[in-house]
Amino acid sequence: MKTIIGESRRFLDIDLSTLSSSVFSPDEACLRDYLGGKALGLKLFYDRRKEGLAALDPLGPGNILAFMMGSFIGTGAPCSARFAGVTKSPLTGLMVGSSCGGPFGMACKTAGWDGILVHGRAEKPVLVRIDENGAGFEDASGLWGLGTDETQRRIVDNPRQGALVIGQGGENGVLYAGIRSGSRFLGRGGMGAVMGAKNLKAIIATGRSFSIEPADPAAFAKWNAIARKHINRNPFILSYRAYGTNYGVNPGVKAGYAPVHNFRDRTDERCKALSGEAMAERYHTTHAACAPCTILCGHKGTYPDGKVRHIPEYETIGLWGGNIMNFNPDLVAEWNDIMNDLGLDTISCGATVSWAMEAAEKGLRPSKLAFGKTDNIASILHDIAHRVGEGVELSLGSRRLAQRYGGLDFAAQVKGLEMAAYDPRAGWGQGLNYAVANRGGCHLNAYPIALEAIFRYIPPYSRMGKASWVAFFEDLFDAINATQTCQFTGFGYLLEPLVAKHTPRFLLKLAMTYLPDVAQLVLDWGALSGLVGAITGRRTTRRGFLLVGRRSHVLERHMNVIMGVKSADDTLPARFLTEAETKHPDRSVVPIVPMVKAYYRKKGYDSDGAPTARLLSRLGITTGKTTRDKERS
Ligand code: SF4
């Protein structure tokens, strides 16, 4: 087997219109500034499409789908099997990045490719095969119309391979269709619809031609051991290992972030039947994680009908459980399997369905859907993916439907992307996070609900420090997304090094609340920057690592501003700004305006939410420089 030291620096550019490909390498400055993963995907997209970005049709041949490997993948660093997808979203009309832990990443990286850009449109359905020699093209007409399960079964025939596939949702242009790899998804923003519009049914990579070795093996061994130690002793991470992401259900019921009745309520004891703890007992769960993974948050279990199923993630449980007034976890798992096979984003689909239920109740739009009615959900999911009957409209997402029928105030979306299963009235920082996140109603942008309502380090019903924490975690998570290690490692890296671990909790809480900038100095992500240096040979400091994330985040915001985003878009649906009364004992609405203003100041944006020329220049974004890719063939 041949060896790659850290990065191959080889990228494939695939033109589906001509069924041809070429090889390029970004220059050293670009790799240093953007590293890999989502950050580098945004940069490559920007360099190629910044002219005409606003008018670029997400479902047209000009849109680019970038599949970007992270710099940690293949090295054995913790939770490093991940890769990113980046494109212009047909759901929001803005940039969208997504992270996936399926087998495609390892196969692609060990085939020798650090990333793939796909553009153009094939005349008929096509399957792209990738190996160390490049890309080949095959007729995929026989696969068109199949679900993601059967498609993967037909095309993956040995363990060296990893596939990316779409189901009927992507083929038929459902605006929130995802892309599947193994049992994992590039779920958000409609990437599957972009793939379908290109007539691209699947990409399959055959890897294990190369082993990936760090540039500095001794430094890697040191930082890898430290990282594992920190990850393996973090209590939050250990809860995820034991119960999966559904560990979050019981704290959500207590703190009032678990959505109920299309976010009309934010607590209901019946949701506890869908908690990680309850499901571990009911289904005798075992691990079913991305590979390799140190945390092991993924689980599977045996259901009453005898089938072994993946346990749905917290988001799916939240939006298909209490939010549609269903408290039967068996049903959520059945629907989760159906959505995964059809290739639908369970978050956007769930929030669109719950919007339709409330709209019908209020007489705004007739529907077969109703809260608590579960017997027609499976057939509606098929209608959505095939775009027939009521599914034609439901395939458009909640914002478009609310613009057509009314009911924007209770459409749980921001900038067109449906919100995940965290009610922002339970943590005002989470509200700010949703309002300003680049891809819309995204919980993973900064995830402050963890500090507010899960760890309870900072007061949830307060504006204090929220702008600082959102800005900090945006930078950190986008830096992590440049390595494509799993974001769930973040709290292990931050909170377990000596200083943070041994600072008395009350002191840390005080500092986090009143002096967030000082508290951020106590947190230590040195193992992450150490791993970057050891793997790539490009030494960096903690600050330098954070700067990669900041540059990526600001570039994405800049691209979104070019596509029309303004401060008026940085807000929440009226429900979260005006409806304080719920069944949760605490009354709360989110004071979004002053928090957004404070956030703009923190980020260096102007009053309309645009990065200033000075900020762009400081980060090397305004110079008009384009990546000097070196053509190899
Ligand atoms: S922690 Fe969960 S999501 Fe993250 S890499 Fe592991 S299994 Fe995948």
Boltz pocket constraint, residues with backbone or C-beta under 6 A from the ligand:
constraints:
  - pocket:
      binder: B
      contacts: [[A, 79], [A, 80], [A, 101], [A, 288], [A, 289], [A, 290], [A, 292], [A, 293], [A, 294], [A, 295], [A, 296], [A, 297], [A, 298], [A, 486], [A, 487], [A, 488]]
      max_distance: 6.0
